[in-house]
Amino acid sequence: MGKLFWIITIFIVIGGYIIYSSQNTDISNPDSAISFAGKFASWLFQLGKSTTNTVGYAMGQDWLPEINQTNSTNSTSK
């Protein structure tokens, strides 16, 4: 569980850095900081929404193997 926490944390930090560097934001400026926070929150919301959609799709799939109907025997005892 600890490794998963660190993987998620690193992913979020890298995503935040990409947003920060692509927008050329100056965190010391309050307007830029608010803009960055809004874009970061929007990205986190979209990430959560995409994760929910992916997990929902995976849960809806039939993961069990198909039963081969030709192998089932309907033998009658004589």
MOPAC internal coordinates of N, CA, C and O (Angstrom, degrees):
PM7 1SCF
backbone

  N    0.0000 0     0.00 0     0.00 0    0    0    0
  C    1.4527 1     0.00 0     0.00 0    1    0    0
  C    1.5255 1   111.00 1     0.00 0    2    1    0
  O    1.2310 1   120.55 1   147.69 1    3    2    1
  N    1.3296 1   116.56 1   -32.31 1    3    2    1
  C    1.4565 1   120.82 1  -179.94 1    5    3    2
  C    1.5154 1   112.58 1   -66.30 1    6    5    3
  O    1.2310 1   120.57 1   141.83 1    7    6    5
  N    1.3324 1   116.52 1   -38.17 1    7    6    5
  C    1.4648 1   120.03 1   179.86 1    9    7    6
  C    1.5177 1   110.59 1   -66.90 1   10    9    7
  O    1.2310 1   120.12 1   139.99 1   11   10    9
  N    1.3235 1   117.37 1   -40.01 1   11   10    9
  C    1.4602 1   121.15 1   178.82 1   13   11   10
  C    1.5282 1   110.72 1   -61.94 1   14   13   11
  O    1.2310 1   120.42 1   138.69 1   15   14   13
  N    1.3164 1   116.80 1   -41.31 1   15   14   13
  C    1.4662 1   121.25 1   177.57 1   17   15   14
  C    1.5208 1   110.88 1   -58.48 1   18   17   15
  O    1.2310 1   120.42 1   133.30 1   19   18   17
  N    1.3213 1   116.79 1   -46.70 1   19   18   17
  C    1.4601 1   120.74 1  -178.23 1   21   19   18
  C    1.5249 1   111.57 1   -69.16 1   22   21   19
  O    1.2310 1   119.68 1   144.22 1   23   22   21
  N    1.3138 1   118.21 1   -35.78 1   23   22   21
  C    1.4668 1   120.87 1   177.87 1   25   23   22
  C    1.5316 1   109.91 1   -64.60 1   26   25   23
  O    1.2310 1   120.52 1   135.54 1   27   26   25
  N    1.3276 1   116.62 1   -44.46 1   27   26   25
  C    1.4689 1   120.79 1   179.16 1   29   27   26
  C    1.5255 1   110.60 1   -65.45 1   30   29   27
  O    1.2310 1   120.42 1   137.33 1   31   30   29
  N    1.3313 1   116.80 1   -42.67 1   31   30   29
  C    1.4664 1   121.16 1   179.32 1   33   31   30
  C    1.5203 1   111.25 1   -61.56 1   34   33   31
  O    1.2310 1   120.33 1   134.05 1   35   34   33
  N    1.3191 1   116.98 1   -45.95 1   35   34   33
  C    1.4688 1   120.65 1   179.86 1   37   35   34
  C    1.5264 1   110.12 1   -63.90 1   38   37   35
  O    1.2310 1   120.11 1   139.40 1   39   38   37
  N    1.3365 1   117.39 1   -40.60 1   39   38   37
  C    1.4637 1   121.44 1   178.40 1   41   39   38
  C    1.5258 1   110.74 1   -60.71 1   42   41   39
  O    1.2310 1   119.91 1   136.17 1   43   42   41
  N    1.3195 1   117.77 1   -43.83 1   43   42   41
  C    1.4615 1   121.75 1  -179.56 1   45   43   42
  C    1.5254 1   110.91 1   -67.77 1   46   45   43
  O    1.2310 1   120.15 1   139.69 1   47   46   45
  N    1.3310 1   117.32 1   -40.31 1   47   46   45
  C    1.4672 1   120.49 1   178.51 1   49   47   46
  C    1.5305 1   110.53 1   -64.23 1   50   49   47
  O    1.2310 1   120.36 1   136.22 1   51   50   49
  N    1.3229 1   116.91 1   -43.78 1   51   50   49
  C    1.4705 1   119.88 1   178.53 1   53   51   50
  C    1.5275 1   110.34 1   -63.42 1   54   53   51
  O    1.2310 1   120.08 1   138.12 1   55   54   53
  N    1.3277 1   117.45 1   -41.88 1   55   54   53
  C    1.4634 1   120.81 1   176.80 1   57   55   54
  C    1.5210 1   111.86 1   -60.86 1   58   57   55
  O    1.2310 1   120.68 1   137.59 1   59   58   57
  N    1.3229 1   116.31 1   -42.41 1   59   58   57
  C    1.4661 1   120.28 1   177.01 1   61   59   58
  C    1.5215 1   112.02 1   -63.45 1   62   61   59
  O    1.2310 1   120.59 1   140.58 1   63   62   61
  N    1.3203 1   116.47 1   -39.42 1   63   62   61
  C    1.4614 1   120.22 1   178.30 1   65   63   62
  C    1.5284 1   110.85 1   -65.70 1   66   65   63
  O    1.2310 1   120.23 1   139.73 1   67   66   65
  N    1.3249 1   117.17 1   -40.27 1   67   66   65
  C    1.4626 1   120.35 1   178.86 1   69   67   66
  C    1.5270 1   110.46 1   -63.49 1   70   69   67
  O    1.2310 1   120.14 1   137.92 1   71   70   69
  N    1.3182 1   117.33 1   -42.08 1   71   70   69
  C    1.4669 1   120.74 1   177.19 1   73   71   70
  C    1.5226 1   109.89 1   -64.08 1   74   73   71
  O    1.2310 1   120.42 1   135.66 1   75   74   73
  N    1.3253 1   116.80 1   -44.34 1   75   74   73
  C    1.4670 1   122.08 1  -179.81 1   77   75   74
  C    1.5260 1   111.19 1   -60.34 1   78   77   75
  O    1.2310 1   120.47 1   132.47 1   79   78   77
  N    1.3333 1   116.71 1   -47.53 1   79   78   77
  C    1.4569 1   119.46 1  -175.82 1   81   79   78
  C    1.5249 1   112.70 1   -74.58 1   82   81   79
  O    1.2310 1   119.80 1   148.63 1   83   82   81
  N    1.3196 1   117.99 1   -31.37 1   83   82   81
  C    1.4667 1   119.33 1  -179.10 1   85   83   82
  C    1.5271 1   112.23 1   -75.40 1   86   85   83
  O    1.2310 1   120.10 1   155.71 1   87   86   85
  N    1.3166 1   117.42 1   -24.29 1   87   86   85
  C    1.4625 1   120.78 1  -178.60 1   89   87   86
  C    1.5238 1   112.84 1   -95.60 1   90   89   87
  O    1.2310 1   120.23 1   173.72 1   91   90   89
  N    1.3290 1   117.17 1    -6.28 1   91   90   89
  C    1.4745 1   121.57 1  -177.63 1   93   91   90
  C    1.5283 1   111.27 1    50.35 1   94   93   91
  O    1.2310 1   121.06 1  -130.25 1   95   94   93
  N    1.3277 1   115.58 1    49.75 1   95   94   93
  C    1.4540 1   120.32 1  -176.57 1   97   95   94
  C    1.5187 1   110.97 1   -86.87 1   98   97   95
  O    1.2310 1   121.47 1   -32.86 1   99   98   97
  N    1.3178 1   114.80 1   147.14 1   99   98   97
  C    1.4585 1   122.38 1   174.90 1  101   99   98
  C    1.5243 1   106.52 1  -108.30 1  102  101   99
  O    1.2310 1   120.85 1   -74.76 1  103  102  101
  N    1.3274 1   115.97 1   105.24 1  103  102  101
  C    1.4684 1   120.76 1  -174.79 1  105  103  102
  C    1.5305 1   111.87 1   -63.60 1  106  105  103
  O    1.2310 1   119.93 1   155.74 1  107  106  105
  N    1.3427 1   117.73 1   -24.26 1  107  106  105
  C    1.4640 1   119.25 1   179.94 1  109  107  106
  C    1.5338 1   111.51 1   -71.33 1  110  109  107
  O    1.2310 1   119.77 1   159.38 1  111  110  109
  N    1.3218 1   118.05 1   -20.62 1  111  110  109
  C    1.4551 1   122.67 1   176.16 1  113  111  110
  C    1.5337 1   108.18 1   -84.91 1  114  113  111
  O    1.2310 1   119.76 1   -58.37 1  115  114  113
  N    1.3314 1   118.07 1   121.63 1  115  114  113
  C    1.4772 1   119.72 1  -176.66 1  117  115  114
  C    1.5330 1   114.10 1   -59.13 1  118  117  115
  O    1.2310 1   120.14 1   143.10 1  119  118  117
  N    1.3214 1   117.33 1   -36.90 1  119  118  117
  C    1.4713 1   119.34 1   179.74 1  121  119  118
  C    1.5179 1   110.82 1   -66.41 1  122  121  119
  O    1.2310 1   120.39 1   138.20 1  123  122  121
  N    1.3275 1   116.86 1   -41.80 1  123  122  121
  C    1.4660 1   120.54 1   178.51 1  125  123  122
  C    1.5238 1   111.17 1   -67.55 1  126  125  123
  O    1.2310 1   120.74 1   142.73 1  127  126  125
  N    1.3299 1   116.18 1   -37.27 1  127  126  125
  C    1.4648 1   120.09 1   179.26 1  129  127  126
  C    1.5247 1   110.85 1   -65.24 1  130  129  127
  O    1.2310 1   120.52 1   139.91 1  131  130  129
  N    1.3260 1   116.61 1   -40.09 1  131  130  129
  C    1.4649 1   120.77 1   178.56 1  133  131  130
  C    1.5262 1   109.85 1   -67.26 1  134  133  131
  O    1.2310 1   120.57 1   138.90 1  135  134  133
  N    1.3313 1   116.51 1   -41.10 1  135  134  133
  C    1.4614 1   120.40 1   177.58 1  137  135  134
  C    1.5255 1   110.59 1   -62.04 1  138  137  135
  O    1.2310 1   120.34 1   135.86 1  139  138  137
  N    1.3274 1   116.96 1   -44.14 1  139  138  137
  C    1.4631 1   120.99 1   178.45 1  141  139  138
  C    1.5248 1   110.61 1   -62.38 1  142  141  139
  O    1.2310 1   120.23 1   135.27 1  143  142  141
  N    1.3317 1   117.16 1   -44.73 1  143  142  141
  C    1.4605 1   120.94 1  -179.31 1  145  143  142
  C    1.5322 1   110.75 1   -62.20 1  146  145  143
  O    1.2310 1   120.15 1   141.35 1  147  146  145
  N    1.3132 1   117.32 1   -38.65 1  147  146  145
  C    1.4517 1   120.74 1   178.42 1  149  147  146
  C    1.5246 1   112.14 1   -65.97 1  150  149  147
  O    1.2310 1   120.77 1   136.62 1  151  150  149
  N    1.3269 1   116.13 1   -43.38 1  151  150  149
  C    1.4677 1   119.88 1   179.47 1  153  151  150
  C    1.5284 1   110.86 1   -68.65 1  154  153  151
  O    1.2310 1   120.61 1   142.22 1  155  154  153
  N    1.3127 1   116.43 1   -37.78 1  155  154  153
  C    1.4646 1   120.54 1   178.42 1  157  155  154
  C    1.5312 1   110.31 1   -66.26 1  158  157  155
  O    1.2310 1   120.30 1   136.39 1  159  158  157
  N    1.3283 1   117.04 1   -43.61 1  159  158  157
  C    1.4659 1   121.11 1   178.71 1  161  159  158
  C    1.5308 1   110.68 1   -64.70 1  162  161  159
  O    1.2310 1   120.61 1   140.90 1  163  162  161
  N    1.3286 1   116.45 1   -39.10 1  163  162  161
  C    1.4627 1   120.40 1   177.44 1  165  163  162
  C    1.5282 1   110.66 1   -63.16 1  166  165  163
  O    1.2310 1   120.58 1   138.63 1  167  166  165
  N    1.3348 1   116.49 1   -41.37 1  167  166  165
  C    1.4590 1   120.61 1   178.10 1  169  167  166
  C    1.5309 1   110.90 1   -64.97 1  170  169  167
  O    1.2310 1   120.00 1   137.49 1  171  170  169
  N    1.3280 1   117.61 1   -42.51 1  171  170  169
  C    1.4663 1   120.59 1   178.02 1  173  171  170
  C    1.5267 1   110.84 1   -62.97 1  174  173  171
  O    1.2310 1   120.19 1   139.40 1  175  174  173
  N    1.3307 1   117.24 1   -40.60 1  175  174  173
  C    1.4601 1   120.66 1   178.19 1  177  175  174
  C    1.5230 1   110.45 1   -62.71 1  178  177  175
  O    1.2310 1   120.37 1   134.88 1  179  178  177
  N    1.3406 1   116.90 1   -45.12 1  179  178  177
  C    1.4662 1   120.92 1   179.30 1  181  179  178
  C    1.5269 1   110.88 1   -64.87 1  182  181  179
  O    1.2310 1   120.21 1   142.88 1  183  182  181
  N    1.3256 1   117.20 1   -37.12 1  183  182  181
  C    1.4580 1   121.71 1   177.17 1  185  183  182
  C    1.5265 1   110.61 1   -63.16 1  186  185  183
  O    1.2310 1   120.42 1   135.54 1  187  186  185
  N    1.3165 1   116.81 1   -44.46 1  187  186  185
  C    1.4658 1   120.58 1   177.49 1  189  187  186
  C    1.5129 1   112.31 1   -64.56 1  190  189  187
  O    1.2310 1   120.51 1   139.66 1  191  190  189
  N    1.3204 1   116.64 1   -40.34 1  191  190  189
  C    1.4646 1   121.42 1   179.07 1  193  191  190
  C    1.5276 1   110.64 1   -64.71 1  194  193  191
  O    1.2310 1   120.32 1   136.62 1  195  194  193
  N    1.3273 1   116.99 1   -43.38 1  195  194  193
  C    1.4638 1   120.73 1   178.96 1  197  195  194
  C    1.5233 1   111.40 1   -65.97 1  198  197  195
  O    1.2310 1   120.72 1   140.88 1  199  198  197
  N    1.3283 1   116.23 1   -39.12 1  199  198  197
  C    1.4647 1   120.32 1   178.04 1  201  199  198
  C    1.5241 1   110.16 1   -63.98 1  202  201  199
  O    1.2310 1   120.35 1   136.68 1  203  202  201
  N    1.3201 1   116.93 1   -43.32 1  203  202  201
  C    1.4608 1   121.14 1   178.68 1  205  203  202
  C    1.5272 1   110.99 1   -61.73 1  206  205  203
  O    1.2310 1   120.49 1   136.66 1  207  206  205
  N    1.3233 1   116.67 1   -43.34 1  207  206  205
  C    1.4722 1   120.35 1   178.86 1  209  207  206
  C    1.5241 1   111.12 1   -63.43 1  210  209  207
  O    1.2310 1   120.45 1   137.64 1  211  210  209
  N    1.3259 1   116.74 1   -42.36 1  211  210  209
  C    1.4594 1   120.69 1  -178.98 1  213  211  210
  C    1.5225 1   111.51 1   -65.87 1  214  213  211
  O    1.2310 1   120.55 1   135.06 1  215  214  213
  N    1.3230 1   116.55 1   -44.94 1  215  214  213
  C    1.4629 1   120.32 1   179.48 1  217  215  214
  C    1.5256 1   110.32 1   -66.28 1  218  217  215
  O    1.2310 1   120.08 1   139.77 1  219  218  217
  N    1.3230 1   117.45 1   -40.23 1  219  218  217
  C    1.4634 1   120.64 1   177.74 1  221  219  218
  C    1.5166 1   111.65 1   -62.27 1  222  221  219
  O    1.2310 1   120.50 1   139.03 1  223  222  221
  N    1.3251 1   116.65 1   -40.97 1  223  222  221
  C    1.4637 1   119.83 1   177.94 1  225  223  222
  C    1.5184 1   110.76 1   -65.28 1  226  225  223
  O    1.2310 1   120.43 1   136.45 1  227  226  225
  N    1.3329 1   116.77 1   -43.55 1  227  226  225
  C    1.4652 1   120.48 1  -179.36 1  229  227  226
  C    1.5239 1   111.04 1   -64.80 1  230  229  227
  O    1.2310 1   120.08 1   143.65 1  231  230  229
  N    1.3226 1   117.46 1   -36.35 1  231  230  229
  C    1.4670 1   120.09 1   179.49 1  233  231  230
  C    1.5219 1   111.29 1   -68.93 1  234  233  231
  O    1.2310 1   120.17 1   151.60 1  235  234  233
  N    1.3256 1   117.27 1   -28.40 1  235  234  233
  C    1.4542 1   120.90 1  -178.58 1  237  235  234
  C    1.5252 1   113.79 1   -79.09 1  238  237  235
  O    1.2310 1   120.37 1   170.54 1  239  238  237
  N    1.3093 1   116.90 1    -9.46 1  239  238  237
  C    1.4595 1   120.29 1  -178.33 1  241  239  238
  C    1.5239 1   110.94 1   -79.79 1  242  241  239
  O    1.2310 1   121.07 1   -26.63 1  243  242  241
  N    1.3147 1   115.56 1   153.37 1  243  242  241
  C    1.4539 1   121.57 1   176.32 1  245  243  242
  C    1.5271 1   107.40 1   -89.66 1  246  245  243
  O    1.2310 1   120.15 1   -73.82 1  247  246  245
  N    1.3194 1   117.32 1   106.18 1  247  246  245
  C    1.4532 1   122.32 1  -174.30 1  249  247  246
  C    1.5245 1   112.89 1   -93.69 1  250  249  247
  O    1.2310 1   119.84 1   172.16 1  251  250  249
  N    1.3184 1   117.90 1    -7.84 1  251  250  249
  C    1.4563 1   120.63 1  -179.38 1  253  251  250
  C    1.5236 1   109.85 1   -84.67 1  254  253  251
  O    1.2310 1   120.17 1   -32.88 1  255  254  253
  N    1.3114 1   117.28 1   147.12 1  255  254  253
  C    1.4658 1   119.01 1   179.05 1  257  255  254
  C    1.5250 1   110.48 1   -69.73 1  258  257  255
  O    1.2310 1   121.53 1   -26.50 1  259  258  257
  N    1.3220 1   114.67 1   153.50 1  259  258  257
  C    1.4527 1   119.36 1   178.02 1  261  259  258
  C    1.5310 1   109.17 1   -73.61 1  262  261  259
  O    1.2310 1   121.14 1   -37.29 1  263  262  261
  N    1.3085 1   115.43 1   142.71 1  263  262  261
  C    1.4563 1   120.33 1   178.37 1  265  263  262
  C    1.5163 1   107.36 1   -86.80 1  266  265  263
  O    1.2310 1   121.22 1   -51.93 1  267  266  265
  N    1.3042 1   115.28 1   128.07 1  267  266  265
  C    1.4544 1   120.81 1  -179.64 1  269  267  266
  C    1.5212 1   108.59 1   -75.54 1  270  269  267
  O    1.2310 1   120.63 1   -69.65 1  271  270  269
  N    1.3118 1   116.39 1   110.35 1  271  270  269
  C    1.4637 1   121.15 1  -175.68 1  273  271  270
  C    1.5198 1   112.76 1   -69.60 1  274  273  271
  O    1.2310 1   119.37 1   158.02 1  275  274  273
  N    1.3248 1   118.82 1   -21.98 1  275  274  273
  C    1.4588 1   120.18 1  -179.03 1  277  275  274
  C    1.5208 1   111.81 1   -74.33 1  278  277  275
  O    1.2310 1   120.13 1   162.67 1  279  278  277
  N    1.3332 1   117.36 1   -17.33 1  279  278  277
  C    1.4490 1   120.35 1   179.93 1  281  279  278
  C    1.5284 1   113.34 1   -88.62 1  282  281  279
  O    1.2310 1   120.68 1   168.14 1  283  282  281
  N    1.3019 1   116.30 1   -11.86 1  283  282  281
  C    1.4714 1   117.77 1   179.66 1  285  283  282
  C    1.5159 1   107.85 1   -78.74 1  286  285  283
  O    1.2310 1   121.49 1   -46.78 1  287  286  285
  N    1.3185 1   114.76 1   133.22 1  287  286  285
  C    1.4501 1   119.78 1  -176.53 1  289  287  286
  C    1.5118 1   110.47 1  -104.73 1  290  289  287
  O    1.2310 1   121.55 1   -44.58 1  291  290  289
  N    1.2707 1   114.63 1   135.42 1  291  290  289
  C    1.4595 1   122.44 1   175.03 1  293  291  290
  C    1.5388 1   106.21 1  -116.27 1  294  293  291
  O    1.2310 1   121.12 1  -116.50 1  295  294  293
  N    1.2890 1   115.46 1    63.50 1  295  294  293
  C    1.4676 1   118.77 1  -175.79 1  297  295  294
  C    1.5248 1   109.69 1   -83.24 1  298  297  295
  O    1.2310 1   122.04 1   -37.83 1  299  298  297
  N    1.2664 1   113.71 1   142.17 1  299  298  297
  C    1.4598 1   119.72 1   175.59 1  301  299  298
  C    1.5223 1   107.56 1  -109.89 1  302  301  299
  O    1.2310 1   120.81 1   -44.44 1  303  302  301
  N    1.2730 1   116.05 1   135.56 1  303  302  301
  C    1.4671 1   120.35 1  -179.05 1  305  303  302
  C    1.5052 1   110.12 1   -82.15 1  306  305  303
  O    1.2310 1   121.12 1   -44.76 1  307  306  305
  N    1.3296 1   115.46 1   135.24 1  307  306  305
  C    1.4710 1   120.23 1   178.48 1  309  307  306
  C    1.4917 1   110.60 1  -105.38 1  310  309  307
  O    1.2310 1   120.10 1   180.00 1  311  310  309

